[in-house]
Amino acid sequence: MGVSEASQRRQWINSMLEFRAMLKRFALFACLSTCLLLLTAPAGKAQGTDEEMTEQATALRTLRSFPLQELPGPVPTWYVPSAQQRAREYQQSLQPALAWFEEQLHLELPMDLAVLDQNSYEKVNIVPWPLPYALPNFNYLVFPSRIEELLGPEPKAKAPGEYITYHESGHVFAYRLGIDSGNAFVAELVANIFMAGYIHAKRPDLTWVLEGPNPNEHPRYISLADLDYVYYPGVGPANYAWYQWHLQRMAGYLTTGQGFLSVIGKLKAQFPADKKKQETLSQIIAHLDQIRPGVRDILGTLAGPTTLARIAPSACPKSGNQSAGKEGTIAVRNDQDHPLSLTTPDGHTDTLAAGAWKSFSLKTGESIQLANGTCLLAGNEPALAILSE
């Protein structure tokens, strides 16, 4: 899949020289600083953990074991026999977008696309059906054959969810450009920025995607802090989709009134992958204000405090973990000045660094045991435990 770092550097240097020559021809010196910001970092400097690499490699190995059919083209597209039409629609939508991203970023980045049915999704077992996803380590996008089950019919689109192909490819470009954050929702916003940039430039028929959710929707979770703490498993599919619509609206705002390359350069400066860390919502908003001021006003209640139920340590159940079967989520934030040791119901020990947080999927009645012998008990709804001295 990869090429050597030396080869990558040669490719980037050649791209930079070609682009500088173009600037000279057209006297577009004003954008030189932004362009150089992108072109001085080799594409191979993407960041990722060994755990992420292993998970994605396992998923791809499973996917490639399926008897898929192929649509050749600039974006080779693999599909289950029942999804040929949808695969063709997504391929035809993604190919010009990918060419535009490569042209804007002066980065050649081949990608493959797979369109799978529910049975295949469950065998790969990396995200729930019918959520699309990317495998950034391997330049691979995976889509469901019937995204209507998540989004509805979407008559304004050429194919339901076609714009999400731009979003998922944005994850891959962000990975290769070294843009990342320790906050999961920021990664979604970054991918949406790629999508919004392309829609503004080439697909004005899709600007409705950037208008936000239906104002008549009133979901349970309304703060980005909620999403950050418990993410998709905690807020659930409908509420997660509502957040995505808002993140698409925010991406539309951030990409308005300035060039796409300029926005990507600012993203690299504000969210460098080699300095990836968890940050508070206020800190993230401050970063986004450097891309375009006024973010807090645009967010409204999304910028408010978490609405998650709060729990505190209590005595551990005498009879051990008593699972009631219903899935639940507990987010634990360590506000102590030293690492925090946790033991999950399966006996696994986890360590939270000072100032960090993490969510755990449990079933109602199960508990997380702390080093001092107390427990955090999972209830019927997602909850947050903030542990201090």
C-alpha positions as CSV (number, residue, x, y, z in Angstrom):
1,M,0.0,0.0,0.0
2,G,2.6,2.5,1.0
3,V,5.7,4.0,-0.6
4,S,9.0,4.8,1.1
5,E,9.4,8.1,3.0
6,A,12.1,9.2,0.5
7,S,9.7,8.6,-2.4
8,Q,7.0,10.5,-0.6
9,R,9.4,13.4,0.0
10,R,10.4,13.4,-3.7
11,Q,6.7,13.4,-4.7
12,W,5.9,16.3,-2.4
13,I,9.0,18.3,-3.4
14,N,8.1,17.9,-7.1
15,S,4.5,19.0,-6.3
16,M,5.8,22.0,-4.5
17,L,8.1,23.0,-7.3
18,E,5.4,22.6,-9.9
19,F,3.0,24.6,-7.8
20,R,5.5,27.4,-7.2
21,A,6.1,27.6,-10.9
22,M,2.3,27.9,-11.5
23,L,2.2,30.7,-8.9
24,K,4.9,32.5,-10.7
25,R,3.2,32.2,-14.0
26,F,0.0,33.6,-12.6
27,A,1.5,35.9,-10.0
28,L,-0.7,34.4,-7.3
29,F,1.9,35.1,-4.6
30,A,-0.7,35.9,-2.0
31,C,-1.5,32.2,-1.4
32,L,2.1,31.0,-1.3
33,S,2.3,30.8,2.5
34,T,-0.8,28.7,2.8
35,C,0.3,26.4,0.0
36,L,3.7,25.9,1.5
37,L,2.2,25.0,4.8
38,L,0.5,22.0,3.2
39,L,3.3,21.0,0.9
40,T,6.2,21.0,3.4
41,A,4.8,18.0,5.3
42,P,5.1,14.7,3.5
43,A,1.8,12.8,3.0
44,G,3.4,9.8,4.8
45,K,3.5,11.7,8.1
46,A,0.0,10.6,9.0
47,Q,-0.6,9.6,12.5
48,G,-2.3,6.5,13.9
49,T,-2.0,4.0,16.7
50,D,-0.9,0.4,16.3
51,E,-4.4,-0.6,17.6
52,E,-6.1,1.4,14.9
53,M,-3.8,-0.1,12.2
54,T,-4.5,-3.6,13.4
55,E,-8.3,-3.1,13.6
56,Q,-8.4,-1.6,10.1
57,A,-6.1,-4.3,8.7
58,T,-8.4,-7.0,10.1
59,A,-11.5,-5.3,8.7
60,L,-9.9,-5.0,5.3
61,R,-8.8,-8.6,5.3
62,T,-12.3,-9.7,6.1
63,L,-13.8,-7.5,3.4
64,R,-11.4,-8.8,0.8
65,S,-12.4,-12.4,1.6
66,F,-16.0,-11.6,0.2
67,P,-16.8,-12.6,-3.4
68,L,-17.3,-9.0,-4.4
69,Q,-17.7,-7.7,-8.0
70,E,-15.8,-4.7,-9.3
71,L,-16.5,-1.5,-11.2
72,P,-13.2,-0.4,-12.5
73,G,-12.3,3.3,-12.8
74,P,-10.3,6.0,-11.1
75,V,-12.0,4.9,-7.9
76,P,-12.2,1.0,-8.1
77,T,-15.5,0.1,-6.5
78,W,-16.3,-3.3,-5.0
79,Y,-19.8,-4.4,-4.3
80,V,-22.1,-7.3,-3.3
81,P,-24.3,-8.3,-6.3
82,S,-27.4,-6.7,-4.9
83,A,-25.7,-3.3,-4.7
84,Q,-24.5,-2.8,-8.3
85,Q,-26.7,0.3,-9.0
86,R,-25.9,2.0,-5.7
87,A,-22.2,1.2,-6.1
88,R,-22.2,2.8,-9.6
89,E,-24.0,5.9,-8.2
90,Y,-21.5,6.4,-5.4
91,Q,-18.5,5.8,-7.7
92,Q,-19.8,8.4,-10.2
93,S,-20.3,10.9,-7.4
94,L,-17.0,10.3,-5.7
95,Q,-14.6,10.2,-8.7
96,P,-14.9,13.9,-9.6
97,A,-14.8,14.9,-5.9
98,L,-11.6,13.0,-5.4
99,A,-10.1,14.6,-8.5
100,W,-11.0,18.0,-7.2
101,F,-9.4,17.3,-3.8
102,E,-6.2,16.1,-5.4
103,E,-6.1,19.2,-7.6
104,Q,-6.7,21.6,-4.8
105,L,-4.2,19.9,-2.4
106,H,-1.6,18.9,-5.0
107,L,-1.7,15.4,-3.5
108,E,-2.4,12.2,-5.5
109,L,-4.3,9.8,-3.2
110,P,-5.9,6.7,-4.8
111,M,-8.9,5.3,-3.0
112,D,-11.0,2.2,-3.2
113,L,-14.7,2.0,-2.4
114,A,-16.8,-1.0,-1.2
115,V,-20.6,-1.1,-1.0
116,L,-21.8,-3.9,1.2
117,D,-25.1,-5.4,2.4
118,Q,-26.0,-5.8,6.1
119,N,-24.8,-9.4,6.3
120,S,-21.3,-8.3,5.0
121,Y,-21.3,-5.3,7.4
122,E,-21.9,-7.6,10.4
123,K,-19.1,-9.9,9.3
124,V,-16.6,-7.0,9.1
125,N,-17.9,-5.8,12.5
126,I,-16.1,-2.5,12.7
127,V,-19.1,-0.1,12.9
128,P,-22.9,-0.8,13.2
129,W,-25.0,-1.1,10.1
130,P,-25.8,1.2,8.2
131,L,-23.0,3.7,9.1
132,P,-20.5,4.5,6.3
133,Y,-16.9,4.6,7.4
134,A,-13.3,5.0,6.2
135,L,-10.2,2.9,6.7
136,P,-7.7,5.8,6.5
137,N,-4.6,3.6,6.9
138,F,-5.5,1.8,3.7
139,N,-7.3,4.6,1.6
140,Y,-10.5,2.5,1.7
141,L,-14.2,3.7,2.1
142,V,-17.0,1.3,3.1
143,F,-20.7,2.2,2.4
144,P,-24.0,0.4,3.1
145,S,-26.1,-0.7,0.2
146,R,-29.2,0.9,1.8
147,I,-28.2,4.1,3.7
148,E,-31.9,5.1,3.4
149,E,-32.4,3.1,6.6
150,L,-30.4,5.8,8.3
151,L,-31.1,9.0,6.3
152,G,-34.5,8.3,4.6
153,P,-35.0,8.6,0.8
154,E,-33.3,12.1,0.2
155,P,-35.0,13.0,-3.1
156,K,-32.8,16.1,-3.5
157,A,-29.7,13.9,-4.0
158,K,-28.8,11.9,-7.0
159,A,-28.3,9.0,-4.7
160,P,-29.2,8.9,-0.9
161,G,-26.1,9.8,1.1
162,E,-23.9,10.6,-2.0
163,Y,-22.4,13.6,-0.2
164,I,-21.1,11.3,2.6
165,T,-18.7,9.9,0.1
166,Y,-17.0,13.3,0.1
167,H,-17.1,13.2,3.9
168,E,-15.5,9.8,4.2
169,S,-12.8,10.6,1.7
170,G,-12.1,13.7,3.8
171,H,-11.2,11.4,6.7
172,V,-8.5,9.8,4.5
173,F,-7.2,13.1,3.2
174,A,-7.0,14.5,6.8
175,Y,-5.1,11.4,7.9
176,R,-2.6,11.8,5.1
177,L,-2.2,15.5,5.7
178,G,-1.6,15.0,9.4
179,I,-4.8,16.6,10.7
180,D,-6.2,15.0,13.8
181,S,-7.7,15.6,17.2
182,G,-8.1,13.7,20.5
183,N,-11.8,14.6,20.3
184,A,-13.8,12.3,18.1
185,F,-16.4,14.9,17.0
186,V,-13.6,17.2,15.7
187,A,-12.5,14.4,13.3
188,E,-16.1,14.4,12.0
189,L,-16.1,18.2,11.6
190,V,-12.8,18.0,9.7
191,A,-14.2,15.4,7.3
192,N,-17.3,17.6,6.9
193,I,-15.1,20.6,6.0
194,F,-13.7,18.6,3.0
195,M,-17.3,17.8,2.0
196,A,-18.5,21.4,2.4
197,G,-15.5,22.7,0.4
198,Y,-16.4,20.5,-2.5
199,I,-20.1,21.3,-2.3
200,H,-19.4,25.0,-2.4
201,A,-17.1,24.7,-5.4
202,K,-18.7,22.0,-7.5
203,R,-22.1,20.8,-6.2
204,P,-24.3,23.8,-5.4
205,D,-27.3,21.5,-5.8
206,L,-26.2,19.9,-2.5
207,T,-26.0,23.1,-0.4
208,W,-29.1,21.9,1.5
209,V,-26.8,19.4,3.2
210,L,-25.1,22.4,4.9
211,E,-28.2,23.9,6.3
212,G,-28.4,21.9,9.5
213,P,-31.1,19.5,10.9
214,N,-34.8,19.9,10.8
215,P,-35.6,22.7,13.3
216,N,-38.6,20.6,14.5
217,E,-36.3,17.9,15.8
218,H,-35.7,18.0,19.6
219,P,-33.3,15.2,20.5
220,R,-32.3,14.2,24.0
221,Y,-28.6,15.2,23.7
222,I,-27.9,18.7,22.5
223,S,-24.4,19.6,23.6
224,L,-21.2,18.7,21.7
225,A,-19.8,17.8,25.1
226,D,-22.4,15.0,25.2
227,L,-21.3,13.7,21.9
228,D,-17.6,14.0,22.8
229,Y,-18.0,12.0,26.0
230,V,-20.2,9.1,24.8
231,Y,-20.2,9.4,21.0
232,Y,-22.3,7.2,18.8
233,P,-23.0,4.3,21.1
234,G,-24.2,6.7,23.9
235,V,-26.3,9.1,22.0
236,G,-27.8,6.6,19.6
237,P,-28.3,6.6,15.8
238,A,-31.0,9.3,15.4
239,N,-29.3,11.7,17.8
240,Y,-25.9,11.1,16.2
241,A,-27.4,11.9,12.8
242,W,-28.7,15.2,14.3
243,Y,-25.2,16.1,15.5
244,Q,-23.8,15.3,12.0
245,W,-26.3,17.7,10.4
246,H,-25.1,20.4,12.8
247,L,-21.4,19.6,12.1
248,Q,-22.2,19.8,8.4
249,R,-23.7,23.3,9.0
250,M,-20.6,24.3,10.9
251,A,-18.4,23.1,8.1
252,G,-20.4,25.1,5.7
253,Y,-19.8,28.2,7.8
254,L,-16.1,27.6,8.2
255,T,-15.6,27.1,4.4
256,T,-17.5,30.3,3.4
257,G,-15.6,33.4,2.3
258,Q,-12.2,31.8,2.0
259,G,-10.4,29.4,-0.2
260,F,-10.4,25.7,0.4
261,L,-6.6,25.4,0.5
262,S,-6.5,28.3,3.1
263,V,-9.0,26.4,5.3
264,I,-7.0,23.2,5.1
265,G,-3.8,25.0,6.0
266,K,-5.5,26.5,9.1
267,L,-6.8,23.0,10.1
268,K,-3.2,21.7,9.9
269,A,-2.1,24.5,12.2
270,Q,-4.9,24.2,14.7
271,F,-5.2,20.4,14.8
272,P,-1.7,18.9,14.1
273,A,-1.8,15.1,14.4
274,D,1.6,14.9,16.0
275,K,0.2,17.0,18.9
276,K,-3.1,15.1,19.1
277,K,-4.7,15.4,22.5
278,Q,-8.1,15.7,24.2
279,E,-9.2,19.3,24.7
280,T,-12.2,21.0,26.3
281,L,-15.0,22.3,24.2
282,S,-14.0,25.8,24.9
283,Q,-10.4,25.1,23.7
284,I,-11.8,23.5,20.5
285,I,-14.0,26.5,19.8
286,A,-11.0,28.8,20.3
287,H,-9.2,26.7,17.6
288,L,-12.1,27.0,15.2
289,D,-12.3,30.7,15.7
290,Q,-8.8,30.9,14.2
291,I,-10.3,29.4,11.1
292,R,-13.2,31.7,11.0
293,P,-14.4,33.9,13.9
294,G,-17.9,33.6,15.3
295,V,-18.1,29.9,16.0
296,R,-19.6,30.1,19.4
297,D,-22.5,32.2,18.2
298,I,-23.1,29.7,15.4
299,L,-23.1,26.7,17.7
300,G,-25.6,28.1,20.2
301,T,-26.8,25.4,22.6
302,L,-24.2,23.0,21.1
303,A,-21.6,25.0,22.9
304,G,-23.3,24.5,26.3
305,P,-22.3,22.2,29.1
306,T,-23.0,18.5,29.0
307,T,-26.5,17.2,29.7
308,L,-25.4,13.7,30.6
309,A,-26.6,12.3,33.8
310,R,-23.9,12.4,36.5
311,I,-22.9,9.5,38.7
312,A,-20.4,9.1,41.5
313,P,-18.5,6.2,42.9
314,S,-20.4,4.0,45.3
315,A,-20.1,0.6,47.0
316,C,-19.5,-2.2,44.6
317,P,-22.4,-4.8,44.2
318,K,-21.8,-7.6,46.7
319,S,-22.9,-10.2,44.2
320,G,-20.5,-8.9,41.5
321,N,-21.6,-7.6,38.1
322,Q,-25.3,-8.3,37.5
323,S,-26.1,-7.6,33.8
324,A,-29.7,-6.8,32.9
325,G,-28.9,-7.1,29.2
326,K,-29.5,-3.5,28.1
327,E,-26.5,-1.7,26.6
328,G,-25.3,1.3,28.5
329,T,-22.4,3.8,28.4
330,I,-20.3,5.4,31.2
331,A,-17.9,8.2,30.4
332,V,-15.1,8.6,33.0
333,R,-13.2,11.9,33.3
334,N,-10.0,12.0,35.4
335,D,-9.7,15.4,37.0
336,Q,-7.0,14.2,39.3
337,D,-3.3,15.2,38.9
338,H,-2.2,11.6,38.5
339,P,-3.3,8.5,36.3
340,L,-6.4,6.7,37.3
341,S,-6.7,2.9,37.2
342,L,-10.0,1.3,36.2
343,T,-11.1,-2.4,36.0
344,T,-13.9,-3.2,33.5
345,P,-16.4,-6.0,34.0
346,D,-14.4,-8.4,31.9
347,G,-11.4,-7.9,34.2
348,H,-9.4,-5.7,31.8
349,T,-7.4,-2.9,33.5
350,D,-7.4,0.5,31.9
351,T,-5.5,3.6,32.9
352,L,-6.7,7.2,32.3
353,A,-4.1,9.9,32.2
354,A,-4.6,13.0,34.3
355,G,-7.1,15.3,32.5
356,A,-8.3,12.6,30.1
357,W,-11.7,10.9,29.6
358,K,-12.9,7.8,28.0
359,S,-16.3,6.0,27.5
360,F,-17.0,2.4,28.3
361,S,-19.8,0.3,26.9
362,L,-21.5,-1.8,29.7
363,K,-24.8,-3.4,30.3
364,T,-27.2,-2.1,32.9
365,G,-26.1,-3.4,36.3
366,E,-22.5,-3.9,35.4
367,S,-19.8,-1.7,37.0
368,I,-16.4,-0.3,36.6
369,Q,-14.2,-0.8,39.7
370,L,-11.8,1.9,40.8
371,A,-8.5,1.4,42.6
372,N,-9.9,2.5,45.9
373,G,-12.5,-0.4,45.9
374,T,-15.5,1.7,44.9
375,C,-17.5,1.2,41.7
376,L,-19.3,3.1,38.9
377,L,-22.6,1.4,38.3
378,A,-24.1,1.4,34.8
379,G,-27.8,2.5,34.7
380,N,-30.5,2.8,32.1
381,E,-29.0,5.8,30.3
382,P,-25.5,7.1,29.4
383,A,-23.8,8.8,32.3
384,L,-20.7,10.8,33.2
385,A,-18.4,10.3,36.2
386,I,-16.0,13.2,36.9
387,L,-13.4,12.0,39.4
388,S,-11.3,14.5,41.3
389,E,-9.2,14.3,44.5
